Amino acid sequence: MNKKPRLVILGGGFAGLRLLYRLHRKFDITLVDPRSESLAKPMLPEVAFSGKPISHTRFPLAPIARRSGSHFVHASAVAVDPSSKSVRLSSGDSMNYDFLVIATGAVKDYGAIEGLEEFGYSVCDDLHAPRLFETISSFRGGPIVTGAALSTWGSKVAAPQLKAPCEGPIGEVIFMIHHEMASRNTPHTITAFTPGEVFFEDVGDSVHQALNPMLQTVGVEVLTQKVVTQVHKDAVKFADGTEIEAALAIVIPPYVGPKVVSDSGLGDEMGFLPVNEQMQSLEHENIFGAGDATALSMPKLGHIAVHQADIVAAGLRRAVGEDVAVPHYRPEIFCIMNQGGTDATLILSDVLFGGSRDIAKRGSIAHLMKWSFDSWSYHTRGHLPPDLLQEALEFALK
Ligand SMILES: Cc1cc2nc3c(=O)[nH]c(=O)nc-3n(C[C@H](O)[C@H](O)[C@H](O)COP(=O)(O)OP(=O)(O)OC[C@H]3O[C@@H](n4cnc5c(N)ncnc54)[C@H](O)[C@@H]3O)c2cc1C
């Protein structure tokens, strides 16, 4: 019997798990991750503002690998050597691959904003979101300031150069914290800042026209072209010399590329992996990338990470001789922004990529969709609902 080709996947997030589920029958897969549990980041605002248990946002990786006949290595990849096709791990071990997928996500550079770790809050991981929940639980009111820091990007691929990689969570912060404060009759003001020329710079006019009245209704003041530099005990400071009083500052830090990519000399100027639209490294044909770790992924969204993983999966199946079509790279913004209670807005837009779809739909159906998506993903250990539709279709056609 022919041995299966060795596929090493770095990272068990949205992209890495999608690949594992798509390819485990065809490849001898080793999944490498320094976390023992996958973390569903889109659920973190609910942890921070609605008290969702943090345990509902993560699930263990080792059993997923075991059940699919794959291997799980609980370690960080620290260096990739394309010439020997090997990956060095934090444990000191090395492993060889026939194909490598880098799906390590992006690094949130909290240290780049002075005072953020000490005085500020974030919703980006499973340490910061519960910490924010604790603070909000006893928050007695005052000015709340929230926004994303300026991120900068490399120049090796033609991806949109957004000032902020993902402002959807800031939208959730605004609406969910307002909902919480209003329901507790806690006096507050909300100021949102963006480094971009417009808040939500990745969508078009129709979505802005839908979102702006919603922002006005909750009384939020939106400041554009504001580059946060420091978070103090009671203020947020900006590069233009201004500052805003803040009893609570919630900031998304700048994103930078994963260290393993830059340390291996595989990254662009900001350490992201440059890939073509087949998600293949520009320099090494056996190395692929998917998700936030890649320079092409812009904005940094789980929806785009999964689309990229599907392209990688098809490309790898072709590489081992299967006659499958590789999907074209067609990124779009698709996200559901929770707004407190059972309210949410679904946003679908591809104008950033030259398309014409630019839709925002508000209502409890959108909330139900997000709840269904999150629940499905949690209970099926990282499968996504389209899998169900696809499998139902395949079952019906059998
Ligand atoms: C608060 C918040 C809300 C969001 N909401 C949405 C939303 O509603 N919709 C949406 O589409 N997107 C949303 N996003 C964005 C989405 O979470 C990311 O785009 C998505 O997680 C990227 O998937 P990924 O697989 O590329 O990376 P990740 O999900 O970050 O996974 C990367 C994995 O790689 C591992 N890893 C890191 N370094 C190494 C290493 N050296 N070696 C091996 N493994 C490593 C990590 O431990 C992690 O498990 C949100 C993000 C945040 C922060």
The ligand as an SDF file (V2000), in Angstrom:
LIG
                    3D

 53 58  0  0  0  0  0  0  0  0999 V2000
  -13.0000   39.2560   19.2270 C   0  0  0  0  0  0  0  0  0  0  0  0
  -12.9680   38.7260   17.8310 C   0  0  0  0  0  0  0  0  0  0  0  0
  -14.1600   38.5090   17.1550 C   0  0  0  0  0  0  0  0  0  0  0  0
  -14.1390   38.0260   15.8530 C   0  0  0  0  0  0  0  0  0  0  0  0
  -15.3260   37.8290   15.1930 N   0  0  0  0  0  0  0  0  0  0  0  0
  -15.3050   37.3220   13.9400 C   0  0  0  0  0  0  0  0  0  0  0  0
  -16.5240   37.0560   13.2500 C   0  0  0  0  0  0  0  0  0  0  0  0
  -17.6280   37.3150   13.7650 O   0  0  0  0  0  0  0  0  0  0  0  0
  -16.4560   36.5210   12.0060 N   0  0  0  0  0  0  0  0  0  0  0  0
  -15.2590   36.2260   11.4210 C   0  0  0  0  0  0  0  0  0  0  0  0
  -15.2570   35.7270   10.2820 O   0  0  0  0  0  0  0  0  0  0  0  0
  -14.0790   36.4740   12.0470 N   0  0  0  0  0  0  0  0  0  0  0  0
  -14.0830   37.0040   13.2840 C   0  0  0  0  0  0  0  0  0  0  0  0
  -12.9040   37.2470   13.9290 N   0  0  0  0  0  0  0  0  0  0  0  0
  -11.6370   36.9280   13.2510 C   0  0  0  0  0  0  0  0  0  0  0  0
  -11.3360   35.4300   13.3710 C   0  0  0  0  0  0  0  0  0  0  0  0
  -11.3720   35.0280   14.7270 O   0  0  0  0  0  0  0  0  0  0  0  0
   -9.9570   35.1390   12.7930 C   0  0  0  0  0  0  0  0  0  0  0  0
   -9.8870   35.6790   11.5080 O   0  0  0  0  0  0  0  0  0  0  0  0
   -9.7340   33.6390   12.7220 C   0  0  0  0  0  0  0  0  0  0  0  0
   -9.6420   33.1130   14.0350 O   0  0  0  0  0  0  0  0  0  0  0  0
   -8.4700   33.3060   11.9390 C   0  0  0  0  0  0  0  0  0  0  0  0
   -8.3440   31.9210   11.8720 O   0  0  0  0  0  0  0  0  0  0  0  0
   -6.8920   31.2590   11.7370 P   0  0  0  0  0  0  0  0  0  0  0  0
   -7.1150   29.7980   11.6620 O   0  0  0  0  0  0  0  0  0  0  0  0
   -6.1430   31.9250   10.6630 O   0  0  0  0  0  0  0  0  0  0  0  0
   -6.1380   31.6570   13.0800 O   0  0  0  0  0  0  0  0  0  0  0  0
   -6.5110   31.3950   14.5970 P   0  0  0  0  0  0  0  0  0  0  0  0
   -7.9550   31.1350   14.7780 O   0  0  0  0  0  0  0  0  0  0  0  0
   -5.8990   32.5340   15.3220 O   0  0  0  0  0  0  0  0  0  0  0  0
   -5.7510   30.0480   14.9680 O   0  0  0  0  0  0  0  0  0  0  0  0
   -4.3510   29.9820   14.9100 C   0  0  0  0  0  0  0  0  0  0  0  0
   -3.8780   28.7970   15.7240 C   0  0  0  0  0  0  0  0  0  0  0  0
   -2.4540   28.6670   15.5090 O   0  0  0  0  0  0  0  0  0  0  0  0
   -1.8320   28.4070   16.7390 C   0  0  0  0  0  0  0  0  0  0  0  0
   -0.4260   28.8410   16.6730 N   0  0  0  0  0  0  0  0  0  0  0  0
    0.0650   30.0800   16.8990 C   0  0  0  0  0  0  0  0  0  0  0  0
    1.4010   30.0780   16.7700 N   0  0  0  0  0  0  0  0  0  0  0  0
    1.7630   28.8120   16.4490 C   0  0  0  0  0  0  0  0  0  0  0  0
    3.0170   28.1840   16.2000 C   0  0  0  0  0  0  0  0  0  0  0  0
    4.1620   28.8670   16.2440 N   0  0  0  0  0  0  0  0  0  0  0  0
    3.0270   26.8630   15.9180 N   0  0  0  0  0  0  0  0  0  0  0  0
    1.8680   26.1580   15.8530 C   0  0  0  0  0  0  0  0  0  0  0  0
    0.6520   26.7170   16.0830 N   0  0  0  0  0  0  0  0  0  0  0  0
    0.6030   28.0230   16.3730 C   0  0  0  0  0  0  0  0  0  0  0  0
   -2.6650   29.1820   17.7500 C   0  0  0  0  0  0  0  0  0  0  0  0
   -2.4730   28.6670   19.0670 O   0  0  0  0  0  0  0  0  0  0  0  0
   -4.0800   28.9750   17.2250 C   0  0  0  0  0  0  0  0  0  0  0  0
   -4.6790   27.8170   17.7730 O   0  0  0  0  0  0  0  0  0  0  0  0
  -12.9000   37.7480   15.2230 C   0  0  0  0  0  0  0  0  0  0  0  0
  -11.7020   37.9720   15.9100 C   0  0  0  0  0  0  0  0  0  0  0  0
  -11.7270   38.4540   17.2020 C   0  0  0  0  0  0  0  0  0  0  0  0
  -10.4270   38.6840   17.9220 C   0  0  0  0  0  0  0  0  0  0  0  0
  1  2  1  0
  2  3  1  0
  2 52  2  0
  3  4  2  0
  4  5  1  0
  4 50  1  0
  5  6  2  0
  6  7  1  0
  6 13  1  0
  7  8  2  0
  7  9  1  0
  9 10  1  0
 10 11  2  0
 10 12  1  0
 12 13  2  0
 13 14  1  0
 14 15  1  0
 14 50  1  0
 15 16  1  0
 16 17  1  0
 16 18  1  0
 18 19  1  0
 18 20  1  0
 20 21  1  0
 20 22  1  0
 22 23  1  0
 23 24  1  0
 24 25  2  0
 24 26  1  0
 24 27  1  0
 27 28  1  0
 28 29  2  0
 28 30  1  0
 28 31  1  0
 31 32  1  0
 32 33  1  0
 33 34  1  0
 33 48  1  0
 34 35  1  0
 35 36  1  0
 35 46  1  0
 36 37  1  0
 36 45  1  0
 37 38  2  0
 38 39  1  0
 39 40  1  0
 39 45  2  0
 40 41  1  0
 40 42  2  0
 42 43  1  0
 43 44  2  0
 44 45  1  0
 46 47  1  0
 46 48  1  0
 48 49  1  0
 50 51  2  0
 51 52  1  0
 52 53  1  0
M  END
$$$$
